[in-house]
Amino acid sequence: MKELPDSVSNLKHLRYLNLCWTSIKKLPETIGSLCNLQTLLLSECKDLSELPATLSRLINLRHLDITGTKIKSMSLHLGKLKDLQTLGGAFVLDKHTGRNIVELKGFQQLRGTLHISGLHNIVHAKDALEAKMGDKKHLSEVTLKWDGCGDDSQKDNAVLRNLQPHTNLEVLTIERYGGTTFPSWLGDDSFNNLVSLRLEDCRYCFSMPPLGQLPFLKRLEIEGLNGVELVGSEFYGEAKPAFRSLEYLRFQWMQEWQEWSFTGRIGGEGGDFPNLRELSVKFCPKLTGKLQLDCFPRLELLTLWSVNIESLASSQECDECHIELPCLRELQTMNCRNLIGFVGGGVLLAPKLTVLSMFGCKNLWSLPEEMHISLPSARFIHIENCEEFEWFPRESELLSLRQLRMSECAHFLGFRNGGRLMVPKLTSLKFCRCEKLRTLPEEMLISLPCLQSLSIQECKEFEAFPEECNLPSLENLKILDCPNFVGFPHGGLHAPNLTKIDMRECEKLRSLPADMHSLVPSLEFLSISYCPELESFPEGGLPAKLELLKIGGCKKLIANRMQWGLQRLTSLRRLGVGFFECEDVVESFPEEGLLPATLTSLSVSGILDLKVIDGNELRHLISLEKFRIFFCPQLQRLPDEGLPTSLSLLEIWDCNLLTPRCQRETGEDWPKIAHIPNIIIDQKKI
């Protein structure tokens, strides 16, 4: 629907009109004749930009929703709608209608939510007083929004002062306020129903209101108060304790904030923040010093992003003061470049902590000592881009740990105390771009009995696994771009449940684990690429359960392909061979006896001299369903014998001589492939 006919005025008894999500651009002036209309819903009418002047005649209207429209100003005399109970969307004031704020005086029955935007367009601050916001006792949520320009801070101060809401208010948001201070009513303890407060982009305010006095405030969000340099006594007010009901506190984008001082009332019944559960401080680049964590005795989640505090500290001035956070479940730090750790060598005692994530802490060199005592419930630890991080503590016993990830820690050497890492429940271990890491913990069978996934990526100095390498629960092994990795223990890799191995760009790798057929009997997926020194598979061949094999860019291994023994792999279904960087000349493929009859998928790529596909060798692949040929520029034609009739997919890519011969109906090789249901050439289905 794009328009409402004028004849709508004939519906004299209409009480409910829903035009939501329509393409209507304007309402007819005749809508003012619907004197019995009680509900008018216009939400998400994206093209609707104004309301008719006659809307003020709908004296029985109780519910109006203009959420998601383009309406930029409200109709004159809208205050005549004295029975209006809900207004969805913003009460908008533009530069021509700032005086219309007085229309709110008539909305004495308004309840629920009221959003007022364009408050900077009010010309006279006394008009805001006439809105009678303090009389609207049924409102539970109010949003007050300026444009943030701050051209007339004194006027903005007076406007906000005059818009003081009723003390029944539960949720308050103030956005882009241009004043330099907040009015005295904000933070007054008479607002004993206020549970949520958000101050956003009030960038000219240079001090905090006394929000600690709000007795039942549970959620506080402060964002973009760029004029504030100190959060101190004025923030807490006269209440003792301050913020006694607060559960969630967030500071964000406070560009000039330098110091957070505390009152000294710590813990116990008289301490500030006695019920705080979540604390988040993000993008406050000038905030320095120590964060006194014991000021938050019930803290469950702590998030610190892009702040410059130096340490997580105790309020007590002593050496090795422990910080007790008995409820803390998750600790996240990101880009806290000056964070060293825990002040004075102290220990964070967090018996319920399950998640520890520390990213971009350039000066962090270790984790708390005695982690096995202080963090007994830690399940996930992720350390990333901490350049100075070198070691785990001497006693690295984390009996509850499930996942450990180390990424971009250039100086990380490994594990102290002889290389022991006691994590009996660890299931996932990942090292990425830890350039000085050379080996893994000793006695892996004892320390890692539950490990299921092991990934080592871009660790330039990683050389080998320890000699005692027993991983009874390992299922997935990935070693990528480790140019100094030589190989596995002489006794082989004991991993009876390992199903997947992925190895890439290990330039010095000369051999796979010995006795794979017996020590890795469950292997199903094996991918090896760009390992130029690898010559052959281990003696005894590959495990019999292998289903997928990918070999690419391994020139010595591919040169010995006739010794792979694929015919013995009765479970092999998918095979991919990439001849990239190989030196031998191959004009015909596959060779006699190379491929097992069990294959359902075959991919061949990078054979630069290939001219002929041997049709006789393909004919015995009676189960082959998918055949892919990539980057074979000299391949001239498909075999005269045709391709297996079992094929359901043929894909050809970057084979310049072959491509025109396979075009539908016109290509010379089209009769050979016409029976195949799905044919893709150069990524286009034909």
C-alpha positions as CSV (number, residue, x, y, z in Angstrom):
1,M,0.0,0.0,0.0
2,K,1.4,3.4,-1.0
3,E,-1.4,5.7,0.0
4,L,-4.5,5.8,2.1
5,P,-7.6,7.1,0.3
6,D,-9.4,10.2,1.4
7,S,-12.5,8.1,1.8
8,V,-11.0,6.6,5.0
9,S,-12.9,9.4,6.7
10,N,-16.1,7.5,6.1
11,L,-15.1,4.9,8.7
12,K,-16.5,7.0,11.5
13,H,-16.5,4.1,14.0
14,L,-13.0,2.8,13.2
15,R,-11.0,2.3,16.4
16,Y,-7.9,0.4,15.2
17,L,-5.7,1.2,12.1
18,N,-2.5,-0.8,11.4
19,L,-0.4,0.5,8.5
20,C,2.9,-1.0,9.7
21,W,5.6,-2.0,7.0
22,T,3.6,-0.4,4.2
23,S,5.1,2.0,1.5
24,I,2.7,4.8,2.4
25,K,4.3,8.3,2.0
26,K,1.7,10.5,3.7
27,L,-1.6,10.3,5.5
28,P,-4.6,12.2,4.1
29,E,-5.8,15.2,6.0
30,T,-9.2,13.5,6.2
31,I,-7.8,11.1,8.8
32,G,-8.7,13.7,11.3
33,S,-12.3,12.8,10.9
34,L,-11.8,9.4,12.6
35,C,-12.9,10.8,15.9
36,N,-13.2,7.3,17.5
37,L,-9.8,6.0,16.5
38,Q,-7.9,4.8,19.5
39,T,-4.9,3.0,17.9
40,L,-2.8,4.2,14.9
41,L,0.2,2.0,14.1
42,L,2.7,3.4,11.5
43,S,5.9,1.6,12.5
44,E,8.5,0.8,9.8
45,C,6.7,2.9,7.2
46,K,10.1,3.9,5.7
47,D,8.7,6.5,3.3
48,L,6.5,8.3,5.8
49,S,8.1,11.7,6.5
50,E,5.4,13.8,8.2
51,L,2.1,13.6,10.1
52,P,-1.0,15.5,9.0
53,A,-2.0,18.6,10.9
54,T,-5.4,17.2,11.5
55,L,-3.9,14.4,13.6
56,S,-4.6,16.6,16.7
57,R,-8.3,16.1,16.1
58,L,-8.1,12.4,17.1
59,I,-9.0,13.2,20.6
60,N,-9.7,9.6,21.5
61,L,-6.3,8.4,20.3
62,R,-4.5,6.3,22.9
63,H,-1.7,4.5,21.0
64,L,0.5,6.1,18.3
65,D,3.6,4.3,16.9
66,I,5.9,6.0,14.4
67,T,8.9,3.8,15.1
68,G,11.1,3.4,12.0
69,T,9.6,6.3,10.0
70,K,11.3,9.4,8.5
71,I,9.3,11.8,10.6
72,K,11.5,14.7,11.6
73,S,9.0,16.9,13.4
74,M,5.7,16.6,15.3
75,S,2.4,18.2,14.3
76,L,1.3,21.4,15.9
77,H,-1.3,21.1,18.7
78,L,-0.5,17.4,19.2
79,G,-0.9,18.1,22.9
80,K,-4.6,18.0,22.4
81,L,-4.3,14.2,22.4
82,K,-4.9,14.1,26.1
83,D,-5.8,10.5,26.3
84,L,-2.6,9.3,24.5
85,Q,-1.0,6.5,26.6
86,T,1.8,5.2,24.4
87,L,4.0,6.9,21.9
88,G,6.3,4.6,19.9
89,G,9.2,6.2,18.2
90,A,10.7,9.7,18.9
91,F,8.9,12.9,19.7
92,V,11.0,14.9,17.2
93,L,11.8,18.6,17.4
94,D,13.4,20.3,14.4
95,K,14.8,23.8,14.1
96,H,11.3,25.1,13.2
97,T,9.4,23.2,15.8
98,G,11.5,23.4,18.9
99,R,8.6,25.3,20.6
100,N,6.5,22.2,20.2
101,I,8.2,20.7,23.3
102,V,5.3,22.4,25.2
103,E,2.9,20.0,23.5
104,L,4.1,17.3,25.9
105,K,2.2,19.1,28.7
106,G,-1.0,17.6,27.5
107,F,0.3,14.0,27.6
108,Q,-0.6,13.4,31.3
109,Q,-1.7,9.8,30.7
110,L,1.5,8.9,28.8
111,R,3.0,5.7,30.1
112,G,5.8,3.3,29.1
113,T,8.5,4.9,27.0
114,L,9.1,8.4,25.8
115,H,11.9,9.3,23.4
116,I,12.5,13.0,22.8
117,S,15.1,14.0,20.1
118,G,16.2,17.3,18.7
119,L,16.4,19.0,22.1
120,H,19.1,21.4,20.8
121,N,16.4,23.0,18.7
122,I,14.6,24.4,21.8
123,V,15.0,28.1,21.6
124,H,13.9,29.0,25.1
125,A,14.8,26.7,28.0
126,K,11.6,27.7,29.8
127,D,9.6,25.9,27.1
128,A,11.2,22.6,28.4
129,L,9.7,23.4,31.9
130,E,6.3,23.7,30.3
131,A,6.5,20.1,29.1
132,K,5.7,19.1,32.7
133,M,7.9,16.0,32.6
134,G,7.8,15.8,36.4
135,D,4.1,15.2,36.3
136,K,4.2,12.2,34.0
137,K,4.2,9.6,36.8
138,H,3.3,6.7,34.5
139,L,6.5,6.9,32.4
140,S,8.9,4.1,33.1
141,E,11.6,4.9,30.4
142,V,12.8,8.3,29.0
143,T,15.4,9.1,26.4
144,L,16.6,12.7,26.0
145,K,18.7,13.4,22.9
146,W,20.6,16.5,21.6
147,D,22.8,16.7,18.5
148,G,26.0,17.1,20.6
149,C,27.3,20.3,19.1
150,G,27.6,22.2,22.4
151,D,27.0,25.6,20.7
152,D,25.0,26.9,23.7
153,S,26.0,24.9,26.8
154,Q,24.2,27.2,29.2
155,K,20.9,26.7,27.4
156,D,21.5,22.9,27.2
157,N,22.2,23.0,31.0
158,A,18.9,24.7,31.6
159,V,16.9,22.5,29.3
160,L,18.1,19.3,31.0
161,R,17.4,20.9,34.4
162,N,13.9,21.7,33.3
163,L,13.2,18.3,31.9
164,Q,13.5,16.6,35.3
165,P,11.3,13.5,35.1
166,H,9.0,12.0,37.8
167,T,10.8,9.9,40.4
168,N,8.8,6.8,39.3
169,L,11.2,6.6,36.3
170,E,13.0,3.3,35.9
171,V,15.2,3.8,32.8
172,L,16.9,7.0,31.7
173,T,19.1,7.7,28.7
174,I,20.8,11.0,28.0
175,E,22.5,11.3,24.5
176,R,24.8,13.9,23.0
177,Y,23.9,16.5,25.7
178,G,25.8,19.7,25.0
179,G,26.0,21.0,28.6
180,T,29.2,21.2,30.7
181,T,27.6,19.9,33.9
182,F,24.7,17.7,34.9
183,P,21.7,19.1,36.9
184,S,21.4,18.3,40.6
185,W,18.4,16.0,40.1
186,L,20.5,13.5,38.2
187,G,21.8,11.4,41.1
188,D,19.3,12.5,43.6
189,D,18.4,9.7,45.9
190,S,14.7,10.5,45.5
191,F,14.9,8.5,42.2
192,N,14.5,5.3,44.1
193,N,12.9,3.5,41.2
194,L,15.7,4.2,38.7
195,V,17.4,0.9,37.8
196,S,19.1,1.7,34.5
197,L,21.0,4.9,33.4
198,R,22.9,5.6,30.2
199,L,25.0,8.7,29.5
200,E,26.2,8.7,25.9
201,D,28.4,11.2,24.0
202,C,28.0,14.0,26.6
203,R,31.4,15.1,25.5
204,Y,31.5,18.6,27.0
205,C,30.8,17.5,30.6
206,F,33.9,17.7,32.7
207,S,32.7,16.0,35.9
208,M,30.5,13.1,36.9
209,P,27.1,13.4,38.6
210,P,26.8,11.8,42.1
211,L,25.3,8.5,40.7
212,G,26.5,6.5,43.7
213,Q,23.5,8.0,45.6
214,L,20.9,6.3,43.4
215,P,19.8,3.6,45.8
216,F,18.4,1.0,43.4
217,L,20.4,1.6,40.3
218,K,21.5,-1.8,38.8
219,R,22.8,-0.9,35.3
220,L,25.1,2.1,34.5
221,E,26.6,2.8,31.1
222,I,28.8,5.9,30.5
223,E,30.1,6.4,27.0
224,G,31.9,9.3,25.3
225,L,32.3,11.7,28.2
226,N,35.5,13.1,26.7
227,G,35.7,16.1,29.1
228,V,36.1,13.9,32.2
229,E,39.7,13.4,33.4
230,L,39.0,12.2,36.9
231,V,36.4,9.8,38.3
232,G,36.5,10.5,42.0
233,S,34.5,11.5,45.1
234,E,31.9,13.4,43.1
235,F,30.9,10.2,41.3
236,Y,30.2,8.4,44.6
237,G,28.2,11.2,46.3
238,E,27.3,11.1,49.9
239,A,25.9,7.6,50.0
240,K,27.6,5.0,52.2
241,P,28.0,2.6,50.6
242,A,27.9,4.1,47.1
243,F,26.3,2.1,44.3
244,R,24.9,-0.3,46.7
245,S,22.6,-2.0,44.1
246,L,24.7,-1.6,41.0
247,E,25.3,-4.9,39.1
248,Y,26.6,-3.7,35.7
249,L,29.0,-0.8,35.1
250,R,30.5,0.1,31.7
251,F,32.8,3.0,30.8
252,Q,33.6,3.4,27.1
253,W,35.3,5.9,24.7
254,M,36.4,8.2,27.6
255,Q,39.2,9.8,25.6
256,E,40.6,12.1,28.4
257,W,39.9,10.0,31.4
258,Q,43.2,9.6,33.3
259,E,42.4,8.5,36.9
260,W,39.9,6.4,38.8
261,S,40.1,7.0,42.5
262,F,38.3,5.0,45.1
263,T,36.8,6.1,48.5
264,G,38.7,3.5,50.6
265,R,35.5,1.8,51.6
266,I,36.4,-1.7,50.6
267,G,34.5,-5.0,51.0
268,G,32.2,-5.9,53.9
269,E,28.8,-4.3,54.5
270,G,30.1,-0.8,54.2
271,G,32.1,-1.1,51.0
272,D,31.2,0.6,47.7
273,F,30.0,-1.6,44.8
274,P,28.9,-4.4,47.1
275,N,26.8,-6.1,44.4
276,L,28.7,-5.3,41.1
277,R,28.7,-8.4,38.8
278,E,30.1,-7.0,35.5
279,L,32.7,-4.3,35.0
280,S,33.7,-3.2,31.5
281,V,36.2,-0.4,30.7
282,K,36.9,0.0,26.9
283,F,38.7,2.5,24.8
284,C,39.9,4.8,27.5
285,P,43.5,5.2,26.3
286,K,44.7,7.7,29.0
287,L,43.5,5.7,32.0
288,T,46.6,4.6,33.9
289,G,47.7,3.4,37.3
290,K,46.3,0.4,39.2
291,L,42.8,-1.0,39.1
292,Q,41.9,-2.0,42.6
293,L,40.0,-5.2,42.0
294,D,39.2,-5.9,45.6
295,C,36.8,-2.9,45.5
296,F,34.4,-5.3,43.6
297,P,33.9,-8.3,46.0
298,R,31.2,-9.9,43.9
299,L,32.6,-9.3,40.4
300,E,31.8,-12.1,37.9
301,L,33.0,-10.6,34.6
302,L,35.8,-8.1,34.1
303,T,36.6,-6.7,30.6
304,L,39.4,-4.2,29.9
305,W,40.0,-3.1,26.3
306,S,42.4,-0.4,25.2
307,V,43.3,1.1,28.5
308,N,46.7,1.8,29.9
309,I,46.5,0.6,33.5
310,E,49.7,-1.0,34.6
311,S,48.5,-3.7,37.0
312,L,45.5,-5.4,38.6
313,A,46.0,-4.6,42.2
314,S,44.8,-4.8,45.8
315,S,43.8,-1.6,47.6
316,Q,46.3,-2.5,50.3
317,E,49.8,-1.1,50.0
318,C,51.9,-4.2,50.6
319,D,54.2,-6.7,48.9
320,E,52.6,-9.8,47.5
321,C,49.1,-8.8,48.5
322,H,46.6,-11.3,47.2
323,I,43.5,-10.2,45.4
324,E,40.4,-12.3,46.3
325,L,37.6,-12.3,43.8
326,P,35.5,-15.3,44.9
327,C,32.8,-14.8,42.2
328,L,34.9,-13.9,39.2
329,R,34.1,-16.2,36.2
330,E,35.7,-14.4,33.2
331,L,38.6,-12.0,32.8
332,Q,39.2,-10.3,29.4
333,T,42.0,-7.8,28.6
334,M,42.7,-6.5,25.1
335,N,45.3,-3.9,23.9
336,C,46.2,-3.0,27.5
337,R,49.8,-2.3,26.4
338,N,51.2,-1.2,29.8
339,L,49.6,-4.1,31.8
340,I,52.4,-6.0,33.5
341,G,50.3,-8.3,35.6
342,F,49.5,-8.4,39.2
343,V,51.1,-5.8,41.4
344,G,53.9,-6.8,43.9
345,G,54.0,-10.4,42.8
346,G,50.5,-10.9,44.3
347,V,48.2,-13.7,43.3
348,L,44.7,-13.4,41.9
349,L,42.6,-15.8,44.0
350,A,39.6,-16.5,41.8
351,P,38.3,-20.0,42.5
352,K,35.4,-19.7,40.1
353,L,37.3,-18.2,37.1
354,T,36.7,-20.3,34.0
355,V,37.8,-18.0,31.2
356,L,41.0,-16.0,31.0
357,S,41.7,-14.0,27.8
358,M,44.6,-11.6,27.4
359,F,45.2,-9.9,24.0
360,G,47.6,-7.3,23.1
361,C,49.2,-6.8,26.5
362,K,52.7,-5.9,25.3
363,N,54.4,-5.9,28.7
364,L,52.7,-9.0,30.2
365,W,55.5,-11.6,30.7
366,S,53.7,-14.3,32.7
367,L,50.5,-15.4,34.4
368,P,50.0,-15.4,38.2
369,E,52.2,-17.8,40.2
370,E,50.6,-20.7,41.9
371,M,47.9,-20.9,39.2
372,H,46.9,-24.3,40.4
373,I,45.9,-22.8,43.7
374,S,44.5,-19.4,42.6
375,L,42.7,-20.5,39.5
376,P,41.5,-24.1,40.1
377,S,38.4,-23.8,37.9
378,A,40.0,-22.2,34.8
379,R,38.7,-24.0,31.7
380,F,39.8,-21.7,28.9
381,I,43.0,-19.6,28.6
382,H,43.8,-17.5,25.5
383,I,47.0,-15.4,25.4
384,E,47.4,-13.4,22.1
385,N,49.8,-10.7,20.9
386,C,51.6,-10.4,24.2
387,E,55.1,-9.9,22.9
388,E,57.0,-10.2,26.2
389,F,55.1,-13.2,27.5
390,E,57.8,-15.9,28.0
391,W,56.7,-18.7,30.3
392,F,53.9,-20.3,32.1
393,P,54.5,-20.3,35.9
394,R,56.7,-22.9,37.5
395,E,53.7,-24.8,38.8
396,S,51.5,-25.1,35.7
397,E,49.0,-27.5,37.1
398,L,45.5,-26.5,35.9
399,L,43.3,-29.4,36.7
400,S,40.1,-28.0,35.1
401,L,41.6,-26.5,32.0
402,R,40.0,-27.6,28.7
403,Q,41.4,-25.2,26.1
404,L,44.7,-23.4,25.9
405,R,45.6,-21.0,23.0
406,M,48.8,-19.1,22.5
407,S,48.9,-16.7,19.5
408,E,51.5,-14.1,18.4
409,C,53.6,-14.3,21.5
410,A,57.0,-13.8,19.9
411,H,59.1,-14.5,23.1
412,F,57.1,-17.5,24.4
413,L,59.5,-20.3,25.1
414,G,57.2,-22.9,26.7
415,F,56.9,-24.3,30.1
416,R,59.2,-24.1,33.1
417,N,60.0,-26.8,35.6
418,G,61.4,-29.2,33.0
419,G,58.7,-28.6,30.5
420,R,55.9,-30.0,32.6
421,L,52.3,-28.9,31.9
422,M,49.9,-30.7,34.1
423,V,46.4,-30.3,32.5
424,P,44.8,-33.7,32.7
425,K,41.4,-32.4,31.3
426,L,42.8,-30.3,28.4
427,T,41.1,-31.1,25.1
428,S,42.4,-28.4,22.8
429,L,45.9,-27.0,22.5
430,K,46.9,-24.4,19.9
431,F,50.1,-22.4,19.3
432,C,50.1,-19.8,16.5
433,R,53.0,-17.5,15.6
434,C,55.0,-18.2,18.7
435,E,58.3,-17.9,17.0
436,K,60.6,-19.1,19.7
437,L,58.6,-22.2,20.7
438,R,60.7,-25.2,19.9
439,T,59.0,-28.2,21.4
440,L,56.0,-29.4,23.4
441,P,55.8,-30.4,27.1
442,E,57.6,-33.5,28.1
443,E,55.7,-36.6,29.4
444,M,52.7,-35.7,27.2
445,L,51.0,-39.0,28.1
446,I,50.9,-38.1,31.7
447,S,50.1,-34.4,31.3
448,L,47.7,-34.4,28.3
449,P,45.7,-37.6,28.5
450,C,42.5,-36.0,27.3
451,L,43.9,-33.9,24.5
452,Q,41.7,-34.1,21.4
453,S,42.9,-31.3,19.1
454,L,46.5,-30.1,18.7
455,S,47.4,-27.2,16.3
456,I,50.8,-25.7,15.8
457,Q,50.9,-22.9,13.2
458,E,53.6,-20.5,12.0
459,C,55.9,-21.3,14.8
460,K,59.2,-20.7,13.0
461,E,61.5,-22.4,15.4
462,F,59.4,-25.4,16.3
463,E,61.5,-28.5,15.7
464,A,60.0,-31.6,17.0
465,F,57.7,-33.5,19.4
466,P,59.2,-34.9,22.6
467,E,60.4,-38.4,22.5
468,E,57.7,-39.7,24.8
469,C,54.8,-38.7,22.6
470,N,51.7,-40.6,23.6
471,L,48.4,-38.9,23.0
472,P,45.7,-41.5,23.7
473,S,42.7,-39.1,23.1
474,L,44.1,-37.0,20.2
475,E,41.7,-36.8,17.2
476,N,42.9,-33.8,15.2
477,L,46.6,-32.8,14.5
478,K,47.5,-29.7,12.5
479,I,51.1,-28.5,11.8
480,L,51.2,-25.5,9.4
481,D,54.0,-23.3,8.2
482,C,56.7,-24.6,10.7
483,P,59.8,-24.5,8.4
484,N,62.1,-26.0,11.0
485,F,59.9,-28.9,12.0
486,V,61.9,-32.0,11.3
487,G,59.6,-34.8,12.3
488,F,58.1,-37.1,14.9
489,P,59.7,-39.2,17.7
490,H,61.7,-42.3,16.5
491,G,59.2,-44.5,18.3
492,G,56.3,-43.0,16.4
493,L,53.3,-41.1,17.4
494,H,51.1,-43.1,19.7
495,A,47.6,-41.7,19.0
496,P,45.1,-44.6,18.6
497,N,42.1,-42.2,18.2
498,L,43.7,-39.8,15.8
499,T,41.4,-39.3,12.7
500,K,42.8,-36.2,11.0
501,I,46.3,-34.9,10.2
502,D,46.9,-31.7,8.3
503,M,50.5,-30.7,7.5
504,R,51.5,-27.7,5.3
505,E,54.7,-25.8,4.6
506,C,57.0,-27.8,6.8
507,E,60.1,-27.4,4.6
508,K,62.5,-29.7,6.6
509,L,60.0,-32.5,7.3
510,R,61.5,-35.7,6.1
511,S,59.2,-38.4,7.4
512,L,55.8,-39.1,8.8
513,P,55.3,-40.9,12.1
514,A,56.7,-44.4,12.1
515,D,54.4,-47.4,12.1
516,M,51.4,-45.3,11.3
517,H,49.4,-48.3,10.2
518,S,49.5,-49.7,13.8
519,L,50.1,-46.6,16.0
520,V,47.6,-44.4,14.3
521,P,45.0,-47.0,13.2
522,S,41.9,-44.7,13.2
523,L,43.3,-42.1,10.7
524,E,40.7,-41.1,8.2
525,F,41.9,-37.8,6.8
526,L,45.5,-37.0,5.7
527,S,46.5,-33.8,4.0
528,I,50.2,-32.9,3.2
529,S,51.2,-29.9,1.1
530,Y,54.4,-28.1,0.3
531,C,56.7,-30.4,2.3
532,P,59.5,-30.7,-0.3
533,E,61.8,-33.0,1.6
534,L,59.3,-35.6,2.4
535,E,60.1,-38.6,0.3
536,S,57.8,-41.5,1.2
537,F,55.1,-42.9,3.5
538,P,56.3,-44.8,6.5
539,E,57.2,-48.5,6.4
540,G,54.0,-50.5,6.6
541,G,52.1,-47.9,4.6
542,L,49.2,-45.8,5.7
543,P,46.4,-46.8,8.1
544,A,43.7,-49.0,6.5
545,K,40.8,-46.8,7.6
546,L,42.1,-43.8,5.6
547,E,39.2,-42.3,3.6
548,L,40.7,-39.0,2.3
549,L,44.2,-38.3,1.1
550,K,45.5,-35.0,-0.2
551,I,49.0,-34.5,-1.5
552,G,50.2,-31.2,-3.0
553,G,53.5,-29.5,-3.7
554,C,55.6,-32.3,-2.2
555,K,57.9,-32.9,-5.2
556,K,59.9,-35.9,-3.7
557,L,56.8,-37.7,-2.4
558,I,54.9,-37.3,-5.6
559,A,57.9,-38.5,-7.6
560,N,57.6,-41.7,-5.7
561,R,53.9,-42.0,-6.1
562,M,54.0,-45.5,-7.5
563,Q,55.3,-46.7,-4.0
564,W,52.4,-45.2,-2.1
565,G,50.5,-48.5,-2.0
566,L,47.1,-47.0,-2.5
567,Q,45.7,-50.3,-3.7
568,R,46.0,-51.6,-0.1
569,L,43.8,-48.8,1.2
570,T,40.4,-50.4,0.9
571,S,38.6,-47.5,2.6
572,L,40.1,-44.7,0.5
573,R,37.3,-42.8,-1.1
574,R,38.7,-39.3,-1.9
575,L,42.1,-38.5,-3.4
576,G,43.6,-35.2,-4.4
577,V,47.0,-34.9,-6.0
578,G,48.6,-31.5,-6.8
579,F,51.8,-31.5,-8.8
580,F,52.8,-27.9,-8.0
581,E,56.6,-27.4,-7.7
582,C,57.2,-30.9,-9.0
583,E,60.1,-31.4,-11.4
584,D,59.4,-34.6,-13.2
585,V,57.6,-34.5,-16.6
586,V,54.2,-36.2,-16.6
587,E,52.4,-36.3,-19.9
588,S,49.9,-39.0,-19.1
589,F,47.9,-39.6,-15.9
590,P,47.1,-41.8,-14.0
591,E,49.8,-44.4,-14.3
592,E,48.9,-48.1,-14.4
593,G,48.1,-49.5,-10.9
594,L,48.2,-46.2,-9.1
595,L,44.6,-45.6,-8.2
596,P,42.4,-47.9,-6.1
597,A,39.0,-48.9,-7.4
598,T,37.3,-47.7,-4.2
599,L,37.6,-44.0,-5.2
600,T,34.5,-41.9,-5.4
601,S,36.3,-38.5,-5.8
602,L,39.5,-37.7,-7.7
603,S,41.2,-34.3,-8.0
604,V,44.2,-33.7,-10.2
605,S,45.9,-30.3,-10.4
606,G,49.1,-28.6,-11.5
607,I,50.5,-31.1,-14.0
608,L,52.0,-28.6,-16.4
609,D,53.1,-31.1,-19.0
610,L,50.0,-33.3,-18.9
611,K,48.6,-33.9,-22.4
612,V,46.5,-37.1,-22.0
613,I,44.1,-38.6,-19.4
614,D,44.5,-42.4,-19.5
615,G,41.0,-43.6,-20.1
616,N,41.9,-47.2,-19.6
617,E,43.0,-46.5,-16.0
618,L,39.9,-44.5,-15.3
619,R,37.5,-47.2,-16.5
620,H,38.1,-49.4,-13.6
621,L,37.1,-46.7,-11.2
622,I,33.5,-47.9,-11.3
623,S,32.4,-45.9,-8.1
624,L,33.9,-42.6,-9.2
625,E,31.3,-39.8,-8.8
626,K,33.4,-36.6,-8.9
627,F,36.4,-35.8,-11.1
628,R,38.2,-32.5,-11.0
629,I,41.0,-31.3,-13.3
630,F,42.7,-27.9,-12.4
631,F,45.7,-26.0,-13.8
632,C,46.7,-28.4,-16.6
633,P,47.4,-26.0,-19.4
634,Q,48.7,-28.6,-21.9
635,L,45.9,-31.1,-21.6
636,Q,44.5,-31.3,-25.1
637,R,41.5,-33.6,-24.9
638,L,39.5,-36.1,-22.8
639,P,40.2,-39.8,-23.3
640,D,38.6,-41.4,-26.4
641,E,37.3,-44.2,-24.1
642,G,35.2,-41.6,-22.4
643,L,34.8,-41.1,-18.6
644,P,33.3,-43.4,-16.1
645,T,29.5,-43.6,-16.4
646,S,29.2,-43.3,-12.6
647,L,30.3,-39.6,-12.7
648,S,27.8,-37.1,-11.4
649,L,30.2,-34.1,-11.4
650,L,33.0,-33.0,-13.7
651,E,34.9,-29.8,-12.9
652,I,37.5,-28.3,-15.2
653,W,39.4,-25.1,-14.2
654,D,42.2,-23.2,-16.0
655,C,42.8,-25.9,-18.6
656,N,43.0,-23.5,-21.6
657,L,43.3,-26.1,-24.4
658,L,40.6,-28.4,-23.0
659,T,38.0,-25.8,-22.1
660,P,36.7,-25.0,-25.6
661,R,36.4,-28.8,-26.4
662,C,34.0,-29.3,-23.5
663,Q,31.4,-26.6,-24.4
664,R,27.8,-27.7,-24.4
665,E,26.7,-29.0,-27.9
666,T,29.6,-27.3,-29.8
667,G,32.7,-28.8,-28.2
668,E,34.5,-31.7,-29.8
669,D,34.6,-33.6,-26.5
670,W,31.0,-32.8,-25.6
671,P,29.7,-36.3,-26.6
672,K,32.1,-37.8,-24.1
673,I,30.7,-35.9,-21.2
674,A,27.1,-35.2,-22.1
675,H,25.9,-38.0,-19.8
676,I,27.3,-36.2,-16.7
677,P,24.6,-34.3,-14.7
678,N,26.8,-31.5,-13.4
679,I,29.6,-29.9,-15.4
680,I,31.5,-26.9,-14.2
681,I,34.1,-25.2,-16.4
682,D,36.1,-22.2,-15.0
683,Q,33.7,-21.9,-12.1
684,K,30.6,-21.7,-14.3
685,K,28.0,-24.5,-14.7
686,I,27.3,-25.3,-18.3
